Amino acid sequence: MSKGQTSRVNFSLYLSPAQSQADLRTMTVLQQLHRQLKQSGSDRNDVNMETRTFHRNVYLAGLQLHQLNPQLCHHVAESIGREHLTLPELAEELVRCELLPVEIPAASSAQNTDFSAQQLEQLRQVFEQSISGVKTAEPAPSAVSETIQAEGISAEQQAEFTHLRSELARMSKLLEQQNLQLQQLRLSQRAPAAVEPTRNGNAEEVDLADIAPPTEKMKKIRQKGIF
């Protein structure tokens, strides 16, 4: 049945909750969703629209999986009966069954991935602190690199660490050059300052030498017979 540009497709879903755990949980989930929408207090038209969107997304997602791989679609459909199944666990299971074309990291490696991310953050902090000239107690890049390689990281992360190490080495070299230039600048400023007091001292000595003591002048005047 169609009306304008909108088409309505009716189909029946046959479930056997007494025989299938997947069917039982499907009925439970659908009933919970229907109850939540009914008790949400939303407008009836909004509830109907949300219900239609939900059914459309679920049906189209399953249809797309079936088009790509019917066996994969069936495996995912039956997995709904396992209430505590997580997405990483399901993905790992599909990989073992060779239903996915790419390998998904196992859930057991999540801890190693988190640890590598922490190391990346530590290395970033070391890099920023080196730029500002602040020395901290962060681990050296070589030590971090050895730990990271020991833990086993991806090629992309290894490339990121390599880039950060090269940037850190470049910035350290620039800091050394800047420190050397600052030292030279300080020395050049001190040299004129050291010469200036000497000149002032000589001028003072010359002035004092030209001024005779008052007693000597008085003696010369008396000898001339002025008094």
ZARO-335518 format. One record per residue: x, y, z of N, C-alpha, C in turn. Coordinates in Angstrom, 1 decimal. Layout:
{r {X,Y,Z},{X,Y,Z},{X,Y,Z}} ...
//
This chain:
{r {0.9,-1.2,0.0},{0.0,0.0,0.0},{0.9,1.2,0.0}} {r {0.6,2.2,-0.9},{1.5,3.4,-1.0},{0.6,4.6,-1.0}} {r {1.1,5.7,-0.5},{0.4,7.0,-0.4},{1.3,8.1,-0.8}} {r {1.2,8.6,-1.9},{2.2,9.7,-2.4},{3.5,9.0,-2.6}} {r {4.6,9.6,-1.9},{5.9,9.1,-2.1},{6.3,8.2,-0.9}} {r {5.4,7.9,0.0},{5.7,7.1,1.2},{5.1,5.7,0.9}} {r {5.9,4.7,1.1},{5.4,3.3,0.9},{5.3,2.6,2.2}} {r {4.3,1.8,2.5},{4.1,1.1,3.7},{4.3,-0.4,3.4}} {r {5.2,-1.0,4.1},{5.4,-2.5,4.0},{4.9,-3.2,5.2}} {r {4.0,-4.1,5.1},{3.6,-4.9,6.3},{4.2,-6.3,6.2}} {r {4.7,-6.7,7.4},{5.2,-8.1,7.5},{4.9,-8.6,8.9}} {r {4.9,-9.9,9.0},{4.7,-10.5,10.3},{6.0,-11.1,10.8}} {r {6.2,-11.0,12.1},{7.4,-11.6,12.7},{6.9,-12.7,13.6}} {r {7.3,-14.0,13.2},{6.9,-15.1,14.0},{8.0,-15.5,14.9}} {r {7.7,-15.6,16.2},{8.7,-15.9,17.2},{8.2,-17.1,18.0}} {r {9.2,-17.9,18.5},{8.9,-19.0,19.4},{9.7,-18.9,20.7}} {r {9.2,-18.1,21.6},{9.9,-17.8,22.9},{10.2,-19.1,23.7}} {r {9.3,-20.1,23.5},{9.5,-21.3,24.3},{10.6,-22.2,23.8}} {r {11.0,-22.0,22.6},{11.9,-22.9,21.9},{13.3,-22.1,21.6}} {r {13.3,-20.8,21.6},{14.5,-20.1,21.2},{14.7,-19.0,22.3}} {r {15.9,-19.0,22.8},{16.3,-17.9,23.7},{16.4,-16.6,23.0}} {r {16.8,-16.6,21.7},{16.8,-15.3,21.0},{15.4,-14.8,20.8}} {r {14.5,-15.6,20.5},{13.1,-15.2,20.3},{12.5,-14.6,21.6}} {r {12.9,-15.3,22.7},{12.4,-14.8,24.0},{12.9,-13.5,24.4}} {r {14.2,-13.3,24.2},{14.8,-11.9,24.5},{14.3,-10.9,23.5}} {r {14.0,-11.2,22.3},{13.5,-10.3,21.3},{12.1,-9.8,21.8}} {r {11.3,-10.7,22.2},{9.9,-10.3,22.7},{10.1,-9.4,23.9}} {r {11.0,-9.7,24.8},{11.2,-8.9,26.0},{11.7,-7.5,25.7}} {r {12.6,-7.4,24.8},{13.1,-6.1,24.4},{12.1,-5.2,23.7}} {r {11.3,-5.9,22.8},{10.3,-5.1,22.1},{9.2,-4.6,23.1}} {r {8.8,-5.5,24.0},{7.8,-5.1,25.0},{8.3,-3.9,25.9}} {r {9.6,-4.0,26.3},{10.2,-2.9,27.1},{10.2,-1.6,26.3}} {r {10.6,-1.6,25.0},{10.6,-0.4,24.2},{9.3,0.2,24.0}} {r {8.3,-0.7,23.8},{6.9,-0.2,23.6},{6.4,0.4,24.9}} {r {6.7,-0.2,26.0},{6.3,0.4,27.3},{6.9,1.7,27.6}} {r {8.2,1.8,27.2},{8.9,3.1,27.5},{8.3,4.2,26.6}} {r {8.0,3.9,25.4},{7.4,4.9,24.5},{6.0,5.3,25.0}} {r {5.3,4.4,25.4},{3.9,4.7,25.9},{3.9,5.5,27.1}} {r {4.9,5.3,28.0},{5.0,6.0,29.3},{5.8,7.3,29.2}} {r {6.3,7.6,28.0},{7.2,8.8,27.9},{6.4,10.1,28.0}} {r {5.1,10.0,27.8},{4.3,11.2,27.8},{4.4,12.1,26.6}} {r {5.0,11.6,25.5},{5.2,12.4,24.3},{3.9,12.4,23.5}} {r {3.8,13.3,22.6},{2.7,13.3,21.7},{2.5,12.0,20.9}} {r {1.2,11.7,20.6},{1.0,10.4,20.0},{1.7,10.3,18.6}} {r {1.7,11.4,17.9},{2.3,11.4,16.6},{3.8,11.3,16.7}} {r {4.4,11.9,17.7},{5.9,11.7,17.9},{6.2,10.2,18.3}} {r {5.3,9.6,19.1},{5.5,8.2,19.5},{5.4,7.3,18.2}} {r {4.4,7.6,17.4},{4.3,6.8,16.2},{5.5,6.9,15.3}} {r {6.0,8.2,15.1},{7.1,8.4,14.3},{8.4,7.7,14.8}} {r {8.6,7.8,16.1},{9.8,7.1,16.7},{9.7,5.6,16.6}} {r {8.5,5.1,16.7},{8.3,3.6,16.5},{8.6,3.2,15.1}} {r {8.1,4.0,14.1},{8.4,3.7,12.7},{9.9,3.8,12.4}} {r {10.5,4.8,13.0},{12.0,4.9,12.7},{12.7,3.8,13.3}} {r {12.3,3.3,14.5},{13.0,2.2,15.1},{12.8,0.9,14.3}} {r {11.6,0.6,13.8},{11.4,-0.6,13.0},{12.1,-0.5,11.7}} {r {12.2,0.7,11.1},{12.9,0.9,9.8},{14.4,0.6,10.0}} {r {15.0,1.2,11.0},{16.4,1.0,11.2},{16.8,-0.4,11.4}} {r {16.0,-1.1,12.3},{16.3,-2.5,12.6},{16.1,-3.4,11.4}} {r {15.1,-3.2,10.6},{14.8,-4.0,9.4},{15.9,-3.8,8.4}} {r {16.2,-2.5,8.1},{17.2,-2.2,7.1},{18.6,-2.6,7.4}} {r {18.9,-2.5,8.7},{20.2,-3.0,9.2},{20.3,-4.5,9.0}} {r {19.3,-5.3,9.4},{19.3,-6.7,9.1},{19.3,-7.1,7.7}} {r {18.6,-6.3,6.9},{18.6,-6.6,5.4},{19.9,-6.4,4.8}} {r {20.6,-5.3,5.2},{21.9,-5.0,4.7},{22.9,-6.1,5.1}} {r {22.9,-6.5,6.3},{23.8,-7.6,6.7},{23.5,-8.9,5.9}} {r {22.2,-9.1,5.7},{21.9,-10.3,4.9},{22.4,-10.2,3.4}} {r {22.3,-9.0,2.9},{22.8,-8.8,1.5},{24.3,-9.0,1.5}} {r {25.0,-8.6,2.5},{26.5,-8.7,2.5},{26.9,-10.1,2.8}} {r {26.3,-10.7,3.8},{26.7,-12.0,4.2},{25.5,-12.7,5.0}} {r {24.8,-13.6,4.4},{23.6,-14.2,5.1},{24.0,-14.9,6.3}} {r {25.2,-15.6,6.3},{25.6,-16.3,7.5},{26.0,-15.4,8.6}} {r {26.6,-14.2,8.3},{26.9,-13.2,9.3},{25.6,-12.6,9.9}} {r {24.6,-12.4,9.0},{23.3,-11.9,9.5},{22.7,-12.8,10.5}} {r {22.7,-14.1,10.1},{22.1,-15.1,11.0},{22.8,-15.2,12.3}} {r {24.1,-15.1,12.3},{24.9,-15.2,13.5},{24.6,-14.1,14.5}} {r {24.5,-12.8,13.9},{24.2,-11.7,14.7},{22.8,-11.7,15.2}} {r {21.9,-12.2,14.4},{20.5,-12.3,14.9},{20.4,-13.3,16.1}} {r {21.1,-14.4,16.0},{21.0,-15.4,17.1},{21.7,-14.9,18.3}} {r {22.7,-14.0,18.2},{23.4,-13.6,19.4},{22.6,-12.7,20.3}} {r {21.4,-12.2,19.9},{20.6,-11.4,20.8},{20.1,-12.2,22.0}} {r {20.1,-13.5,21.9},{19.7,-14.3,23.0},{20.7,-14.3,24.2}} {r {21.9,-13.8,23.9},{23.0,-13.8,25.0},{23.0,-12.3,25.5}} {r {22.3,-12.2,26.7},{22.0,-10.9,27.2},{23.3,-10.0,27.5}} {r {24.3,-10.6,28.0},{25.5,-9.9,28.5},{26.6,-9.9,27.4}} {r {26.3,-10.2,26.2},{27.3,-10.1,25.1},{27.6,-8.7,24.8}} {r {28.9,-8.4,24.7},{29.3,-7.0,24.3},{29.7,-7.0,22.9}} {r {29.8,-5.8,22.3},{30.2,-5.6,20.9},{31.6,-6.1,20.6}} {r {32.6,-5.8,21.5},{34.0,-6.4,21.2},{34.0,-7.9,21.3}} {r {33.2,-8.5,22.2},{33.2,-10.0,22.2},{32.5,-10.5,21.0}} {r {31.4,-9.9,20.5},{30.8,-10.3,19.3},{31.7,-10.2,18.1}} {r {32.4,-9.1,18.0},{33.3,-8.9,16.9},{34.5,-9.9,16.9}} {r {35.0,-10.2,18.1},{36.1,-11.2,18.2},{35.5,-12.6,17.8}} {r {34.3,-12.9,18.2},{33.7,-14.1,17.8},{33.5,-14.3,16.3}} {r {33.1,-13.2,15.7},{32.9,-13.2,14.2},{34.2,-13.3,13.5}} {r {35.3,-12.8,14.0},{36.6,-13.0,13.4},{37.0,-14.4,13.5}} {r {36.8,-15.0,14.7},{37.2,-16.5,14.8},{36.4,-17.3,13.8}} {r {35.1,-16.9,13.6},{34.3,-17.7,12.7},{34.5,-17.3,11.2}} {r {35.5,-16.4,11.0},{35.8,-16.0,9.6},{34.6,-15.3,8.9}} {r {33.8,-14.6,9.7},{32.7,-13.9,9.1},{33.0,-12.4,8.9}} {r {34.1,-11.9,9.4},{34.5,-10.6,9.1},{35.8,-10.6,8.3}} {r {35.9,-9.7,7.3},{37.1,-9.7,6.4},{38.3,-9.1,7.1}} {r {38.1,-8.3,8.2},{39.3,-7.7,8.8},{39.3,-8.2,10.3}} {r {40.6,-8.1,10.8},{40.8,-8.6,12.2},{40.5,-7.5,13.2}} {r {39.7,-7.8,14.2},{39.3,-6.8,15.2},{40.2,-7.1,16.5}} {r {40.8,-6.1,17.1},{41.6,-6.4,18.3},{40.7,-7.1,19.4}} {r {41.3,-8.1,20.0},{40.7,-8.9,21.0},{40.4,-8.0,22.2}} {r {39.4,-8.4,23.0},{39.0,-7.7,24.2},{40.2,-7.7,25.2}} {r {40.9,-8.8,25.2},{42.0,-9.0,26.2},{43.1,-8.0,26.0}} {r {43.2,-7.4,24.8},{44.3,-6.5,24.5},{43.9,-5.0,24.8}} {r {42.7,-4.8,25.4},{42.3,-3.5,25.7},{43.1,-2.8,26.7}} {r {43.6,-3.6,27.7},{44.5,-3.0,28.7},{45.8,-2.5,28.1}} {r {46.4,-3.3,27.2},{47.6,-2.9,26.6},{47.4,-1.6,25.8}} {r {46.3,-1.5,25.1},{46.0,-0.3,24.3},{45.9,0.9,25.2}} {r {45.2,0.8,26.3},{45.1,1.9,27.2},{46.4,2.3,27.8}} {r {47.3,1.4,28.1},{48.6,1.7,28.6},{49.4,2.4,27.5}} {r {49.3,2.0,26.3},{50.1,2.7,25.2},{49.5,4.1,25.1}} {r {48.3,4.3,25.2},{47.7,5.7,25.1},{48.3,6.5,26.3}} {r {48.4,6.0,27.4},{49.0,6.7,28.6},{50.4,7.1,28.3}} {r {51.2,6.2,27.7},{52.6,6.5,27.3},{52.6,7.6,26.3}} {r {51.7,7.6,25.3},{51.7,8.7,24.3},{51.4,10.0,25.0}} {r {50.5,10.1,26.0},{50.3,11.3,26.7},{51.5,11.8,27.5}} {r {52.2,10.8,28.1},{53.4,11.2,28.8},{54.5,11.8,27.9}} {r {54.6,11.1,26.7},{55.6,11.6,25.8},{55.3,13.0,25.3}} {r {53.9,13.3,25.1},{53.5,14.6,24.6},{53.8,15.6,25.7}} {r {53.6,15.3,27.0},{54.0,16.2,28.0},{55.4,16.5,28.1}} {r {56.3,15.5,27.9},{57.7,15.7,27.8},{58.1,16.7,26.7}} {r {57.5,16.5,25.6},{57.7,17.3,24.4},{57.4,18.8,24.7}} {r {56.2,19.0,25.3},{55.7,20.4,25.6},{56.6,21.0,26.6}} {r {57.0,20.3,27.6},{57.9,20.9,28.7},{59.3,21.2,28.2}} {r {59.7,20.4,27.2},{61.0,20.7,26.6},{61.0,22.0,25.8}} {r {59.9,22.3,25.2},{59.8,23.5,24.4},{59.8,24.7,25.3}} {r {59.1,24.6,26.5},{59.1,25.8,27.4},{60.3,25.9,28.3}} {r {61.3,24.9,28.2},{62.5,25.0,28.9},{62.4,24.5,30.3}} {r {61.3,23.9,30.7},{61.1,23.4,32.1},{61.6,21.9,32.1}} {r {62.4,21.6,33.1},{62.9,20.3,33.3},{62.0,19.6,34.3}} {r {61.5,18.4,33.9},{60.7,17.6,34.8},{61.3,16.2,35.0}} {r {60.6,15.5,35.9},{61.0,14.1,36.1},{60.4,13.1,35.2}} {r {59.9,13.5,34.1},{59.2,12.6,33.2},{60.2,11.6,32.6}} {r {59.8,10.4,32.2},{60.8,9.4,31.7},{61.4,9.9,30.4}} {r {62.7,9.5,30.2},{63.4,9.9,29.0},{62.7,9.2,27.8}} {r {62.8,9.9,26.6},{62.1,9.3,25.4},{62.6,7.9,25.1}} {r {63.9,7.7,25.3},{64.5,6.4,24.9},{63.9,5.3,25.8}} {r {63.7,5.6,27.1},{63.1,4.6,28.1},{61.7,4.4,27.7}} {r {60.9,5.5,27.4},{59.5,5.3,27.0},{59.4,4.4,25.8}} {r {60.4,4.7,24.8},{60.3,3.9,23.5},{60.5,2.5,23.8}} {r {61.5,2.1,24.7},{61.8,0.7,25.0},{60.6,0.1,25.6}} {r {59.9,0.8,26.5},{58.7,0.2,27.2},{57.6,0.0,26.2}} {r {57.4,1.0,25.3},{56.4,0.9,24.3},{56.6,-0.3,23.4}} {r {57.8,-0.5,22.9},{58.1,-1.6,22.1},{57.9,-2.9,22.8}} {r {58.3,-2.9,24.1},{58.1,-4.2,24.8},{56.6,-4.5,24.9}} {r {55.7,-3.5,25.1},{54.3,-3.8,25.2},{53.7,-4.2,23.9}} {r {54.3,-3.7,22.8},{53.8,-4.1,21.5},{52.6,-3.2,21.0}} {r {52.9,-2.2,20.2},{51.9,-1.2,19.8},{51.8,-1.3,18.3}} {r {50.8,-0.6,17.8},{50.5,-0.6,16.3},{51.5,0.2,15.6}} {r {51.6,0.0,14.3},{52.5,0.7,13.4},{52.2,2.2,13.4}} {r {51.0,2.6,13.5},{50.6,4.0,13.5},{51.1,4.7,14.8}} {r {50.9,4.0,15.9},{51.4,4.6,17.2},{52.9,4.7,17.2}} {r {53.6,3.6,16.6},{55.1,3.6,16.6},{55.6,4.8,15.7}} {r {54.9,5.1,14.6},{55.2,6.2,13.8},{55.0,7.5,14.5}} {r {54.0,7.6,15.3},{53.7,8.8,16.1},{54.8,9.0,17.1}} {r {55.3,8.0,17.8},{56.4,8.1,18.7},{57.7,8.5,18.1}} {r {57.9,7.9,16.9},{59.1,8.3,16.2},{59.1,9.8,15.8}} {r {58.0,10.2,15.3},{57.9,11.7,15.0},{58.1,12.5,16.2}} {r {57.5,12.2,17.3},{57.7,13.0,18.5},{59.1,13.0,19.0}} {r {59.8,11.8,18.9},{61.2,11.7,19.3},{62.0,12.7,18.5}} {r {61.8,12.7,17.2},{62.6,13.5,16.3},{62.3,15.0,16.6}} {r {61.1,15.3,16.9},{60.7,16.7,17.2},{61.4,17.1,18.5}} {r {61.4,16.2,19.5},{62.0,16.5,20.8},{63.5,16.7,20.6}} {r {64.1,15.9,19.8},{65.6,16.1,19.6},{65.9,17.4,18.9}} {r {65.0,17.8,17.9},{65.2,19.1,17.2},{65.0,20.3,18.2}} {r {64.0,20.2,19.0},{63.7,21.3,19.9},{64.8,21.4,21.0}} {r {65.4,20.2,21.4},{66.5,20.3,22.4},{67.7,20.9,21.8}} {r {68.0,20.7,20.5},{69.1,21.3,19.9},{68.9,22.8,19.8}} {r {67.7,23.2,19.4},{67.4,24.6,19.4},{67.5,25.3,20.7}} {r {67.1,24.6,21.8},{67.2,25.2,23.1},{68.7,25.4,23.5}} {r {69.5,24.4,23.1},{71.0,24.6,23.4},{71.6,25.8,22.7}} {r {71.2,25.9,21.4},{71.6,27.1,20.6},{71.2,28.4,21.3}} {r {69.9,28.4,21.7},{69.4,29.6,22.3},{70.2,30.0,23.6}} {r {70.4,28.9,24.4},{71.2,29.1,25.7},{72.6,29.6,25.4}} {r {73.2,29.1,24.4},{74.6,29.6,24.0},{74.5,31.0,23.6}} {r {73.5,31.4,22.8},{73.4,32.8,22.3},{73.1,33.7,23.5}} {r {72.3,33.3,24.5},{72.1,34.1,25.7},{73.4,34.3,26.5}} {r {74.2,33.3,26.6},{75.4,33.4,27.3},{76.4,34.4,26.6}} {r {76.4,34.3,25.3},{77.3,35.3,24.6},{76.8,36.7,24.7}} {r {75.4,36.8,24.7},{74.9,38.2,24.9},{75.2,38.7,26.3}} {r {75.1,37.9,27.3},{75.4,38.3,28.7},{76.9,38.8,28.8}} {r {77.8,38.0,28.2},{79.2,38.3,28.2},{79.5,39.6,27.5}} {r {78.8,39.8,26.3},{79.0,41.1,25.6},{78.5,42.3,26.4}} {r {77.5,42.1,27.2},{77.0,43.2,28.0},{77.9,43.5,29.2}} {r {78.5,42.5,29.7},{79.4,42.7,30.9},{80.7,43.4,30.5}} {r {81.2,43.2,29.3},{82.5,43.8,29.0},{82.5,45.3,29.0}} {r {81.6,46.0,28.4},{81.6,47.5,28.5},{81.4,48.0,29.9}} {r {80.6,47.2,30.7},{80.3,47.6,32.1},{81.6,47.5,32.9}} {r {82.5,46.6,32.6},{83.7,46.4,33.3},{84.7,47.5,33.0}} {r {84.7,48.0,31.7},{85.6,49.0,31.3},{85.2,50.4,31.8}} {r {83.9,50.6,32.0},{83.4,52.0,32.4},{83.9,52.4,33.7}} {r {83.8,51.5,34.8},{84.4,51.9,36.1},{85.8,52.3,36.0}} {r {86.6,51.6,35.2},{88.0,51.9,35.1},{88.3,53.4,34.6}} {r {87.4,53.7,33.5},{87.6,55.0,33.0},{87.2,56.1,34.0}} {r {86.1,55.8,34.7},{85.7,56.8,35.8},{86.7,56.9,36.9}} {r {87.4,55.8,37.2},{88.5,55.9,38.2},{89.6,56.7,37.8}} {r {90.0,56.6,36.5},{91.1,57.4,36.0},{90.8,58.8,36.0}} {r {89.6,59.2,35.6},{89.2,60.6,35.6},{89.2,61.2,37.0}} {r {88.8,60.4,37.9},{88.8,60.9,39.3},{90.2,61.1,39.8}} {r {91.2,60.2,39.4},{92.6,60.4,39.8},{93.2,61.6,39.2}} {r {92.9,61.9,38.0},{93.4,63.0,37.3},{93.0,64.3,38.0}} {r {91.7,64.4,38.3},{91.1,65.6,38.9},{91.7,65.8,40.3}} {r {92.0,64.8,41.0},{92.6,64.9,42.4},{94.0,65.3,42.3}} {r {94.7,64.9,41.2},{96.1,65.2,41.1},{96.3,66.7,40.7}} {r {95.3,67.2,40.0},{95.4,68.6,39.6},{95.1,69.6,40.7}} {r {94.4,69.1,41.8},{94.0,70.0,42.9},{95.1,69.8,44.0}} {r {95.8,70.9,44.3},{96.8,70.9,45.3},{96.1,71.0,46.7}} {r {96.7,70.5,47.7},{96.1,70.7,49.1},{96.1,72.2,49.4}} {r {95.1,72.7,50.2},{95.0,74.1,50.6},{96.3,74.6,51.3}} {r {96.9,73.8,52.1},{98.1,74.3,52.8},{99.2,74.6,51.9}} {r {99.4,73.8,50.9},{100.5,74.1,49.9},{100.3,75.4,49.2}} {r {99.0,75.7,48.8},{98.7,77.0,48.2},{99.0,78.2,49.1}} {r {98.6,78.0,50.4},{98.8,79.1,51.3},{100.3,79.4,51.5}} {r {101.1,78.4,51.5},{102.6,78.6,51.7},{103.1,79.4,50.5}} {r {102.7,79.1,49.3},{103.2,79.8,48.1},{102.8,81.2,48.1}} {r {101.6,81.5,48.6},{101.1,82.9,48.6},{101.9,83.7,49.6}} {r {102.1,83.2,50.8},{102.9,83.9,51.8},{104.3,84.2,51.3}} {r {104.9,83.2,50.6},{106.2,83.4,50.1},{106.3,84.6,49.1}} {r {105.3,84.8,48.4},{105.2,85.9,47.5},{105.0,87.3,48.2}} {r {104.6,87.2,49.4},{104.5,88.5,50.2},{103.1,89.1,50.0}} {r {102.1,88.4,49.7},{100.8,89.1,49.5},{100.2,89.4,50.8}} {r {100.4,88.6,51.9},{99.9,89.0,53.2},{100.9,89.8,53.9}} 
//
